[in-house]
Amino acid sequence: MTNDPDDVATQLGLAVVAHAAALNSGDTESLVSAEDNLRDTVDGLIDEPMTHRQELVVESLAATGGALTAGLSSALAAEQGRPADEILQKAAGSIVNQREDDAAH
C-alpha cells in the first residue's frame, strides 16, 4: 500500500466508480461485492486507528460518492443516448489518466 496521496485518491476513486457501476447494474451480487470492495479499500487506506464511528462515516461518504456517481452517469447516459457503463468506463479511465499525468510531472 502506498502512502502517496495521489495513489490513495486514485484507488478510492476507482472503488467509487466500481460501486456506481454496480448500483447501475441492478445486480444485487455485484452491489454486495462492490460495497465489500469499497469497504476494504477504505479500510486499507487508513494508516491511523479510527474509532468505529469514524470508519462508518468514511465508508458512508465513499458509498454516497458511488451513489452520486451512479446518478450522474445515468443522467448523462440518458441525455446522450449511451449506456451508463460507457460513461463509467470513461470516468475510470479519466481517474487513471489523471494519476499518470500527475506522476509524469
C-alpha positions in Angstrom: 0.0 0.0 0.0 1.3 3.4 -1.0 1.1 6.5 1.2 1.2 8.8 -1.8 -2.0 10.9 -1.7 -2.4 10.8 -5.4 -2.3 6.9 -5.4 -4.7 6.9 -2.5 -7.1 9.2 -4.3 -6.9 7.0 -7.4 -7.6 3.8 -5.5 -10.6 5.3 -3.8 -11.9 7.0 -7.0 -11.8 3.7 -8.8 -13.6 1.9 -6.0 -16.3 4.6 -6.1 -16.7 4.2 -9.8 -17.0 0.4 -9.4 -19.6 1.0 -6.7 -21.5 3.3 -9.1 -21.4 0.6 -11.9 -22.8 -2.0 -9.5 -25.6 0.4 -8.5 -26.4 1.0 -12.1 -26.4 -2.7 -12.9 -29.2 -3.5 -10.6 -27.4 -6.8 -9.8 -27.6 -7.5 -6.0 -24.5 -9.7 -6.0 -22.4 -7.1 -7.9 -23.6 -4.5 -5.5 -22.6 -6.5 -2.4 -19.2 -7.2 -4.0 -18.7 -3.6 -4.8 -19.7 -2.5 -1.3 -17.2 -5.0 0.1 -14.5 -3.7 -2.2 -15.3 -0.1 -1.2 -15.2 -1.0 2.5 -11.9 -2.9 2.0 -10.4 -0.1 0.0 -11.3 2.5 2.7 -10.0 0.2 5.4 -6.8 -0.3 3.5 -6.2 3.4 3.1 -6.4 4.2 6.8 -3.0 4.3 8.4 -4.1 5.6 11.8 -6.5 3.8 14.0 -10.0 5.2 13.7 -13.0 4.8 16.0 -15.7 2.6 14.8 -17.9 5.6 14.2 -15.2 7.3 12.1 -14.9 4.2 10.0 -18.6 4.1 9.4 -18.7 7.8 8.4 -15.8 7.4 6.0 -17.4 4.3 4.4 -20.7 6.1 4.2 -19.1 9.1 2.5 -17.5 6.7 0.0 -20.8 4.9 -0.7 -22.5 8.3 -1.1 -19.9 9.2 -3.7 -20.7 6.0 -5.5 -24.4 6.8 -5.4 -23.8 10.3 -6.7 -21.6 9.0 -9.5 -24.2 6.4 -10.4 -26.9 9.0 -10.6 -24.9 11.5 -12.6 -23.6 8.9 -15.0 -27.2 7.6 -15.6 -28.5 11.1 -16.3 -25.6 11.8 -18.7 -26.1 8.5 -20.4 -29.8 9.1 -20.9 -29.1 12.6 -22.2 -26.5 11.3 -24.7 -28.3 8.1 -25.6 -25.4 6.0 -24.4 -25.1 3.2 -21.8 -24.2 4.3 -18.3 -21.4 1.7 -18.3 -19.7 3.5 -21.1 -19.8 6.8 -19.1 -18.4 5.0 -16.0 -15.6 3.4 -18.0 -14.6 6.8 -19.3 -14.7 8.1 -15.7 -12.4 5.3 -14.5 -10.1 6.0 -17.5 -10.0 9.6 -16.6 -9.0 8.8 -13.0 -6.2 6.6 -14.2 -5.1 9.1 -16.8 -5.0 11.9 -14.3 -2.8 9.9 -12.0 -0.5 9.0 -14.8 -0.3 12.7 -15.8 0.4 13.7 -12.2 3.1 11.0 -11.9 4.8 12.3 -15.1 5.2 15.8 -13.7 
